Amino acid sequence: MDDAPLHRSLSSRGVEISHPVWDDPAVDWRSFDACLIRTTWDYMEKQEAYVRWAEEVSSQIPFFNPPEIIRWNTEKTYLRDLAAQGVRIAPTVFLEKGSEVDVAHLMASKGWKQGFIKPVVGATARETLRFSADGLGLEKAQAHLERLLESEAMMLQPYLKAVEKVGELSALFLGGRFSHAVRKVPQPGDYRVQDDFGAKDFPVELTSEQMKRAHSIVTLASERSPTGELLYARVDWLTDDEGELVLTELELVEPSLFFRHGPKAGDQLADALISAVRG
C-alpha cells in the first residue's frame, strides 16, 4: 500500500488512524481531530456532493487540503487560472457541458495531427481518448465528445507523444516543502502513466530550473488557501513537441504521493499534519 510509510510515521508519533469512507452517512466526523483526504477516488461522478462534504466536515474539524482548494482543484479549469498567471500548460480547448463541437474543425484550426480528450472532472484516465486527425480518428473523437458533453464538460488537447517514451514527471511537496520527484513511464505504446495500467515509476532528481518552476506553481496555488498553505501538492508535467515541460495536472486533492520513492516523505507529511492540527 503506497501510504503505508505515512501510516507508520503517524502511528510512531502516537496518532490513531482511521479510514472512514467520505460519503458514509454513519460517520461522525466530529469524533476525529482532523481529516486528511487520501484515496477518495470515486468522487468524479459526484463532484458537487464531494465538495459539499468537504465544506461540511471542515466546519467541524481541521481538514486538509481545505475545501476552497477542493472546489477549485477538482475541476481542471484551474489550469486556465494558472495559465493566466503565467504557468505554461498543455494547449487546451475547454468544452462546456451541453455544447456542440466540430472536432475536425477544431483540430484543423489548431494544426494538431493527433488529439487527446479528457473530462474536466476526472482521474485515472477515466473517459480519455487518444486519436489521430484522420477519418476514423475524428469520427471516434466526435462520437466520444457527443456522448460525454451531454452530461459533463470536456477538454481537447494535442496528444503529446513524448509521454510514451519520456513519461510524466512529478514533483511532490509535503508541508509546503519539496520532498521528492518521480518519473512515471507507461507500457510500450500506451499513454496512461498510472500503475493501474502497468506503468512503471522511479525516483528522479529535478534540475534547478525544474525545482524553481515547481515551487512557483505550488506558491500560486497556496495563495488560494485561506491559510496560504497546502499540506500536500503534486506537480505533474509532460514534455511537448518542442521538448519543453508543460503542466498537465496540479494534484491537490487525492493524489498518490509515491511515499515509496521518498525515504523521509512519510515523516515529513506526518510532522506537517500534526503541526497544522495543533496550530
Protein Blocks (a to p, Z undefined) as FASTA:
>chain_A
ZZlmmmmmmmmnopacddddfklmkbcfklpgbdcdfblcklmmmmmmmmmmmmmmmmmb
ccdddfklmmmmmpcklmmmmmmnopacdddddddehiacdfklmmmmnopabdcdddfb
dcehiaiacddfbfklmmmmmmmmmmmmmmoccddddddfklmmnopaddddeehiafbd
cdddddehiabfbfklopacddddddfklmmmmmmmmmmmmmmpmnlpafbdcddddddf
kopacdfbdcfklpcehlmlmmklmmmmmmmmmmmmnZZ
